[in-house]
């Protein structure tokens, strides 16, 4: 029995050497769940309210000008002018609070939409590059031998000003870039533009 166990063990080790386990190819999930804070209808409603509120604020601001003009022409007293100014300024202040609140909602919706587009763009580009890799690998008759784990830990985003660039040094000759390098560089530029758009929306909100 013991000899039989040793024989089976050696057979298993021989089989593992002859047929080493090949890492599975990368497979993306079919979908990624991304939460949305507002529906499209809710967003449109808030956006329309914001448009009307801005018009209303313009009307009230013009009313302040009319009050000063009326006081200058002697049609109202100083006391009446101050009373009217206080009334319209109070209304404008409340409007500003509502406009700011609604603007944040609009910015939130736009940020979430941009996030969805960013995920979609990344997935499409990733699959495009991955398919090219599989195609070339197949033509060369190669199989993946190992996986390098890339942790998806985001770097903290800061809005600090960029550091000054160091003094220009003598340029070193740049090696000729391959098509893969150019494609990767183009993808990085597109992602950078999306991130800058996100920061701009965030600042405006």
C-alpha positions in Angstrom: 0.0 0.0 0.0 2.8 2.4 0.9 4.6 1.6 -2.4 1.3 2.3 -4.2 1.0 5.7 -2.5 4.6 6.7 -3.5 3.9 5.6 -7.1 0.7 7.8 -7.3 2.6 10.7 -5.8 5.4 10.5 -8.3 2.9 10.2 -11.2 1.1 13.3 -9.9 4.4 15.3 -9.7 5.3 14.2 -13.2 1.9 15.3 -14.5 2.2 18.7 -12.9 5.7 19.2 -14.4 4.5 18.3 -17.9 1.2 20.3 -17.6 1.9 23.3 -15.4 -1.1 25.3 -14.6 -1.5 28.3 -16.8 -2.9 31.5 -15.3 -6.3 32.4 -16.6 -6.6 35.3 -19.0 -8.0 38.6 -17.7 -11.7 38.7 -17.8 -13.6 41.9 -16.9 -16.9 41.7 -15.1 -19.9 42.0 -17.3 -21.0 45.2 -15.5 -20.0 47.7 -12.8 -22.6 49.1 -10.6 -22.4 52.9 -10.3 -24.9 54.7 -8.1 -26.9 57.7 -9.3 -28.2 60.3 -6.9 -30.8 61.7 -9.3 -32.9 60.5 -12.2 -32.8 62.3 -15.5 -36.3 63.8 -14.9 -35.3 65.1 -11.5 -32.1 66.7 -13.0 -34.1 68.4 -15.8 -36.6 69.7 -13.2 -33.8 71.2 -11.0 -32.0 72.6 -14.1 -35.2 74.4 -15.2 -35.8 75.8 -11.7 -32.2 77.1 -11.7 -32.7 78.8 -15.0 -35.9 80.6 -13.7 -34.2 81.5 -10.4 -31.4 83.2 -12.3 -33.8 85.2 -14.3 -35.7 86.2 -11.1 -32.4 87.3 -9.5 -31.6 89.5 -12.5 -35.0 91.1 -12.2 -34.5 91.8 -8.5 -31.0 93.2 -9.1 -32.5 95.6 -11.7 -35.1 96.6 -9.1 -32.3 97.8 -6.8 -31.0 100.1 -9.6 -34.5 101.5 -10.1 -34.8 102.2 -6.3 -31.5 104.2 -6.4 -32.7 106.1 -9.5 -36.1 106.9 -7.9 -34.3 108.2 -4.8 -32.0 110.3 -6.9 -34.9 111.8 -8.8 -36.7 112.6 -5.5 -39.6 110.3 -6.1 -39.0 108.5 -2.8 -37.4 109.6 0.5 -34.2 108.3 2.0 -36.1 106.3 4.5 -38.3 104.7 1.9 -35.2 103.9 -0.2 -33.5 102.0 2.7 -36.7 100.1 3.4 -37.1 99.0 -0.2 -33.4 98.1 -0.5 -33.6 96.0 2.6 -36.7 94.1 1.3 -35.1 93.3 -2.1 -31.7 92.5 -0.7 -33.4 90.0 1.6 -35.1 88.4 -1.4 -31.9 88.2 -3.3 -30.1 86.6 -0.4 -32.7 83.9 -0.2 -32.5 83.4 -4.0 -28.7 83.1 -3.8 -29.0 80.3 -1.2 -31.5 78.4 -3.4 -29.4 78.9 -6.5 -26.3 77.7 -4.8 -28.1 74.6 -3.5 -29.5 73.8 -7.0 -26.2 74.4 -8.6 -24.6 71.8 -6.4 -27.3 69.3 -7.4 -26.6 70.0 -11.0 -22.8 69.6 -10.5 -23.4 66.3 -8.7 -25.4 64.9 -11.5 -22.9 66.1 -14.1 -20.0 64.5 -12.1 -21.9 61.2 -11.8 -22.5 61.2 -15.6 -18.8 62.0 -16.3 -17.9 59.1 -14.0 -20.0 56.7 -16.0 -18.5 57.9 -19.2 -15.0 57.5 -17.7 -15.7 53.9 -16.7 -17.1 53.2 -20.1 -14.1 54.8 -21.9 -11.6 52.9 -19.7 -13.4 49.6 -20.3 -13.5 50.0 -24.0 -9.8 51.0 -24.2 -8.8 48.2 -21.9 -10.6 45.6 -24.0 -9.2 47.0 -27.2 -5.6 46.7 -25.9 -6.4 43.3 -24.3 -7.7 42.0 -27.6 -4.6 43.2 -29.4 -2.4 41.4 -26.8 -4.3 38.2 -27.2 -4.1 38.4 -31.0 -0.3 38.9 -31.0 0.2 36.3 -28.3 -1.8 33.8 -30.3 0.3 34.5 -33.5 3.5 34.0 -31.5 2.2 30.8 -29.8 2.8 32.2 -26.3 0.7 31.7 -23.2 0.8 33.9 -20.0 3.2 32.6 -17.5 2.4 34.8 -14.5 0.2 37.6 -13.3 1.4 40.8 -11.7 -1.2 42.0 -9.2 -2.0 45.7 -9.7 -3.8 47.2 -6.7 -6.5 49.7 -7.6 -5.7 52.1 -4.8 -6.4 55.6 -5.9 -4.0 58.4 -5.2 -5.4 61.3 -3.1 -6.6 64.1 -5.4 -5.4 67.6 -4.5 -6.2 70.9 -6.0 -2.9 72.4 -4.9 -1.0 74.4 -7.5 1.5 72.5 -9.6 5.2 72.8 -8.5 7.4 74.9 -10.6 9.3 73.0 -13.2 13.1 72.6 -12.7 15.5 74.5 -15.0 15.7 73.0 -18.4 18.5 70.5 -18.8 20.2 69.2 -21.9 17.7 66.9 -23.6 18.6 63.3 -23.9 17.8 61.5 -27.2 14.5 59.9 -26.8 14.2 56.2 -27.9 11.8 55.5 -30.8 8.3 54.7 -29.4 6.3 51.7 -30.5 2.7 51.8 -31.5 1.8 50.3 -28.1 3.6 53.2 -26.3 1.8 55.7 -28.5 -1.6 54.1 -27.8 -0.9 54.1 -24.1 0.1 57.7 -24.2 -3.0 58.7 -26.0 -5.2 56.8 -23.5 -3.4 58.6 -20.6 -4.1 62.0 -22.3 -7.8 61.2 -22.7 -8.0 60.1 -19.0 -6.2 63.3 -17.9 -8.6 65.4 -19.9 -11.6 63.6 -18.2 -10.0 64.2 -14.8 -9.4 67.9 -15.5 -13.1 68.1 -16.6 -14.1 66.6 -13.3 -12.0 69.0 -11.3 -13.4 72.0 -13.2 -17.0 70.9 -12.6 -16.1 70.4 -8.9 -14.7 73.9 -8.6 -17.7 75.5 -10.4 -20.0 73.6 -7.9 
